[in-house]
Amino acid sequence: MTGTEVLTGRVADRNGPYLADRLLELGVELSHITLCGDRPADIEAQLRFLADQDLDLIITSGGLGPTADDMTVEVVARFCGRELVLDPGLEATIGDIVTRLMARFPGVDAEAVLAANRKQALIPAGAVILDPVGTAPGVVVEGHPTVVVLPGPPRELQPMWQAAVATDAVQAAIAGRTQYRQETVRMFGLPESGLAETLRDAEGTVPGFDRLEITTCLRRGELEIVTRFEPQDEAAYTALLEALRDRHAREIFSTDGALIDDQIAELLRGRRIATAESCTAGLLAARLTERPGSSAYVAGGVVAYANAAKTDLLGVDATLIDAHGAVSEPVAEAMARGALSRFGADTAIAITGVAGPGGGTEGKPVGTVCFSVALADGEPVTRTTTLPGNRSDVRERSTTVAMHLLRRALTGHG
Amino acid sequence: MTGTEVLTGRVADRNGPYLADRLLELGVELSHITLCGDRPADIEAQLRFLADQDLDLIITSGGLGPTADDMTVEVVARFCGRELVLDPGLEATIGDIVTRLMARFPGVDAEAVLAANRKQALIPAGAVILDPVGTAPGVVVEGHPTVVVLPGPPRELQPMWQAAVATDAVQAAIAGRTQYRQETVRMFGLPESGLAETLRDAEGTVPGFDRLEITTCLRRGELEIVTRFEPQDEAAYTALLEALRDRHAREIFSTDGALIDDQIAELLRGRRIATAESCTAGLLAARLTERPGSSAYVAGGVVAYANAAKTDLLGVDATLIDAHGAVSEPVAEAMARGALSRFGADTAIAITGVAGPGGGTEGKPVGTVCFSVALADGEPVTRTTTLPGNRSDVRERSTTVAMHLLRRALTGHG
């Protein structure tokens, strides 16, 4: 992974996680992810370190642009002991792409841009070319280890990785892998230490426990337990799953890999939902519409940030706000009812809270968030929680709590 | 950086970017970021690689939890040649924290949890202890290089890094650094290749160009040019900035580090804004309210996902939608006007587009997005653009385009 912009924290690395997921699916063990700036010596040091770890495959991303600070291909060629050669076919391909791209920017000197992009047609001799999705081609250099060179922008990297996997060179490099199975259990409402205790006990009671590779992680307020094992150890996993179910039946919401978002999408099928958000200001509506096809069940929402918006757009009684405060269960319930009627929906959810850093009081400290689900065909469900973290954490976690409350209301476990 | 959950792509690494920023501010050059799973051999291999790079400081994050898969402290102790010893004071501190935490989870056996957390009181002999923010303490082990061990959760790592920097050991390790200056220019509406051309020309015309460390990066549809230089090379930077301004005056929107979000927050001071969103479904409202204090100028918004919501909540004429389609400039303008009046705002912005993957037509392919800004005290500004990428990219980029359109409308350069 190269790119000074990633190293300096200005861009979050999305390629590491993407490639990690794909490798896991292929059953390829990922040992190391390394990032460095666009400095040849650092790139080379990392390649050498990785090669020393007795790996079959190295994947680089980034540093393939037309600017002079991009030099991954050059460094990889040297590292693999290959000459850098101009590929005329590739040069023509890049020329076509750039010419088309430039048509959108009439002010730019196309000739000069073409000259800059020509550098991208230089590849290590004998390497397999991966056709560009943007303007930058990738390459696969076969060897010990085989090196796959991909561009930095995730939109380009992702399809080009699929192309790379299809090459004989990559298939040969990953031929020796062990096939693992991986199962995920997701919980909500349990602290990590509580799970640690259960796992410690399971160590004594689950036969074959030590052949399960278990990792636990707290994410967006949910606990995720991922277990990897070889197919013959399935019985051990089944026993572990039973041990988890024995203790945490209420907290486990998924054992088949489904995210809460998947479950909500399923539960909302045939329904019509509207949102009423104050502190989260649209994050929940945005989350509900992340997946294609959500227009079948999302009517819309109101971001009622100001109190006037709560009364004018959701019909919340102003005296209710005066009596209980904007962050209160009666106001959350009124917001949900308002959303239900204004959007002609059958399902509505409201969030009102103190995201901070200001606005907290003794009775309602920063992190206090009230939620209410209103159903045309069921009882309302209202809850207040205090969420940890900063403004962004509180807003983010509020959407997760809302999703789980919605799940409980829609499955009748409110 | 350790943590199997980060390596397997299930959690995005937020600590690398955070620490990178802090080190940059301190003038400390960051050479390498490495990630591996919670496997002792891999952690040790990375520590050895980093130590071989002749660095002054290694920072690890993650692997400090109570579960058995967390073993960073143990590995670091061995790597630094220190014994692992139990610190009684630290044990008491952790005990207090865990006891308080457990009060929130009445069902959990506090004694068992305490036993698990006791492992976190084991530290390398002679190390400086960093008090826990969660339950996990950090340590600083002085040496060549000095190693700082921090927990994985960003909420814990960030304050503990501040404590680590204040220690004599870290101050000694970073004493020899060169002080750099760093300046950032941000542009919108220019392709990366166009900038590459300008920079290539600047190489010939800007005296001292080769002493500037320039990195460019495309992010959320904006181009960011970051230049690092030693203080005596300020004249070279000034000349570079002039060269950029000569060519790209219209595209440069920031030369002082300000983000478009900072500029919009400033421009909205004393105003009152409302949003009307279709394809972005709340992302713009959420972005406008990311910063504390935004309630002073954000009234709220409507997520008008369904056409009925556009007519019912924003007063868009249904015949307008029939005549032009929901994704059209007339509908965007009507949505903005509706938001202006329904929220009693003086500034409103509407977004309606085809985020995909379905819904595209020949005339309005996926990525087609219409924007409209309505001002109580100025002319409306309406634009249609075609944005690249997948559903998530189109939605995300739409908020950026909206921010820039808003900027132009509010500065009178619509």
Interface residues (C-beta under 8 A of the other chain):
Chain A: G3 T4 E5 V6 L7 T8 G9 R10 V11 A12 D13 R14 G16 P17 Y18 L19 A20 D21 L24 L30 S31 H32 I33 T34 L35 C36 G37 D38 D42 A45 Q46 F49 Q53 G65 P66 T67 A68 D69 V98 L101 M102 R104 F105 G107 V108 D109 A112 V113 A116 N117 T135 P153 R155 L190 P191 E192 S193 G194 L195 A196 E197 L199 R200 I214 T215 T216 C217 L218 R219 E224 V226 T275 E277 T280 A281 G282 L283 L284 A285 A286 L288 T289 E290 P292 G293 S294 S295 V298 A299 G300 G301 V302 V303 A304 Y305 A306 A308 A309 D312 L313 R342 F343 G344 G356 P357 G358 P388 G389 N390 R391 S392 D393 R395
Chain B: G3 T4 E5 V6 L7 T8 G9 R10 V11 A12 D13 R14 G16 P17 Y18 L19 A20 D21 L24 L30 S31 H32 I33 T34 L35 C36 G37 D38 D42 A45 Q46 F49 Q53 G65 P66 T67 A68 D69 V98 L101 M102 R104 F105 G107 V108 D109 A112 V113 A116 N117 T135 P153 R155 L190 P191 E192 S193 G194 L195 A196 E197 L199 R200 I214 T215 T216 C217 L218 R219 E224 V226 T275 E277 T280 A281 G282 L283 L284 A285 A286 L288 T289 E290 P292 G293 S294 S295 V298 A299 G300 G301 V302 V303 A304 Y305 A306 A308 A309 D312 L313 R342 F343 G344 G356 P357 G358 P388 G389 N390 R391 S392 D393 R395
